Amino acid sequence: MSIDQDFHSGVLEALYQHTTHAVVVVGKDRRVQFVNPGFTKMFGYEPGEVIGHTTEGLYRDTAQFQEIATELAKLGGQPPDDIYYALYRSKSGHEIIGETKAAVFADKQGNPSGFIGIIRDITETVYRTGLAEETEQLFRDALESVHDTAWRMDLVTNEIELAGPAAADIFGIKEKKGRLSLDEWKQRLTDDGVVACKRFMQDLLNTGHAQTFLTFQQPDGALIFTRDTGRVIRRAPDGTPLVAAGTFADITERKALEEKSTETEQYLDSALEAADLAAWRFDLVGNTCRLSGPLARLVNLKSENEEFTGAYWCSLLHRDDVGEVIRQTAAMAEGRSNSCDVLYRLKDKAGQWRWIRSIGGVTSRSDDGLGLVANGIIKDETETVALRKNLEAERNRFETIFRNTPAMLHQIDENGVVRDVSAYWLSHMGYDRDEVIGKPASTFLTEESQIYAENHALPDFMKNGRAKNVALEFRKKNGEVIDGLMNAYLETRSGTGERVGYGVITDVTQLRRAYRDLERSNRELDRFATIASHDLQEPLRKITAFAGILASRHAAKLDPDGIQYLDYLSDAAARMQRLIDDVLEYSQLEIRPMKPERLSLNALITDIKTRLSTSISQTGTTISVSGSDAILADRFLLNQILQNLVSNSIKYHADQPPDIRIRMLDEPGGWTISVSDNGIGFDPKFASQVFEPFRRLHPRGEYEGAGIGLAIVRQAVDRQNGRISVDTRPQNGSTFTIYLPRHSAQQNVA
């Protein structure tokens, strides 16, 4: 309906005529169409003075009128849904603070045709509230200054009002003032705090007043300790408590200080007792002192905590130490020093001299800076002084040994400068001591070693604290170059933090030469073995070939002796061929590079069975494998070990078919492989000899072979840093046991 129709109907007009609030009806152009008596009373305008005019003149200033227009535009011509506050101006010019609620009127088609506003004058209320808030703020500031928070609780609804710092600190309430329920209150309490809170409420309801200590937990987990007091301030006619009020004070800091103080006292007493110390207090003005603590028992006093004079104390001291004690005490009394730290000898009750260290400082001063009171501790350092003397004597002894030991020793600082060297170092290098001390250690190296030492060896040593087998070339005073291996240790001395390096240099020049000679010899031996085997095999092949031709083409022309001699020749050539092959294989084992890899014992034995299939078939040999299967080893070397042992077991079998049992155990340190058979065995006294090259325990014609098989086994085991042993008895078979260490295989892999 339209505005005119609405008000001409008289319904709304009668309603607004009797309200005490100002009612203003305006059109879309914000011109006044209607005002009620409440408006006239509030603003002082008669209806005829404002109807037809815009509402701009009702506001305190034009800016606010424009702000409302802008807000209406933002809201699409709709007034705010909520109550808003505006500053108005009456006809007489007085400022009116108005609480305003606006609504839209629409025509018959539903289109907005104007607004109605109801204004409540809250000027006096705001003024009074301002005074109350100012008073309340003063009260809250006072509470905060003493870390107290006021509370008031409706005992019927369990709603709590808070004002003070804890409102924000504990409950996160802004402005440090707000409301919360008793349940919300309890949610911030620790378990002990909840129990204490229940007891507090019971006392409050039963007696009308209560006091307790509560522990709250902040959102970040920190604990706040409080002292809570309160009383009932309002009751129902029947005496039922309705409202209670009180305060709770934050005593967290005080509690922490109390606990710290108690802890400190306990710690001090325990520390004095455990460390055998005594605490002292010296009156610098009255020249009197008191001792407390276990160490006081050493002093010739009538009782613990007995007061005695400084003169008496000095009478107990060694005469050579009295002067320093008096000097430091006087410096504190005269304000020239804040502390003392003096070591002196004191005669104990038994008449023995004890080394005592007194440490302390001024704890009270006069206005002019003079010391009044000093406090500190005394510590028995008799054993420490004795130990220090022993250490000094030991250090001197070490220096003597260091200088005179028949080894190349040197001492450097953290910059690599030589501090000391042994006499042997000087004699071996040809220098005088003053030519070495204070010089960089790298001065005595060749140019190439200098670069390596300064850029790598020395920085690594200072970082890791150790140097192990660092190869360097040293140049003697006469220009001769020697090969050296450096091993060193870095010591960081306690107290000073000084770092000193101690090094031992081993002259390995002769060893290096021998090693190079050995390498050259091995190369020549390898070359000789290869050439020799070739040169030896060439005539053997011819002997074998021509012997075969003679046997096939001219056997009819030979008498029986000739044929037998020809057989001897062929057999000797074959044995010579096997011997050459075995010797070449034996020589190659020592120089062949190691290549450890993951292997399967079963797979290796399967390959060996294939290679030895003829002899296995002819002798009816059975081979069984048990235990672990995986092993880390060199394939060639392990194959040599197993094949030679299996071949020996087949060769030296008894009357029954060979039964060979192979078992492997995977142990923490490595692998143990045993090869057992039911063969002829041998006397245990030959257990070590059977591994020697060309060592045979049986006549040559009885068993074929050159006697080098077990020597190959032994060498293959040694190459892998292993061990081999044999357990045997004649006609009772043999068990060969091989142990291959795990670390050796891993190192070779690395």
PyMOL commands that set and color helices and strands:
alter all, ss='L'
color gray80, all
select helices_A, chain A and resi 3-8+11-17+37-43+47-50+55-58+62-74+123-145+165-169+174-176+182-187+191-207+252-275+294-298+310-315+319-333+382-404+423-429+433-435+441-444+447-464+509-553+555-557+560-591+601-611+613-619+635-651+684-686+689-691+709-719+742-749
alter helices_A, ss='H'
color red, helices_A
select strands_A, chain A and resi 22-27+32-35+84-89+95-106+112-121+148-154+159-163+177-181+209-217+223-235+241-250+277-283+288-292+308-309+339-347+353-365+371-380+408-413+418-421+466-475+481-492+499-507+596-600+622-627+630-634+659-667+670-676+723-728+734-741
alter strands_A, ss='S'
color yellow, strands_A
deselect
rebuild
show_as cartoon
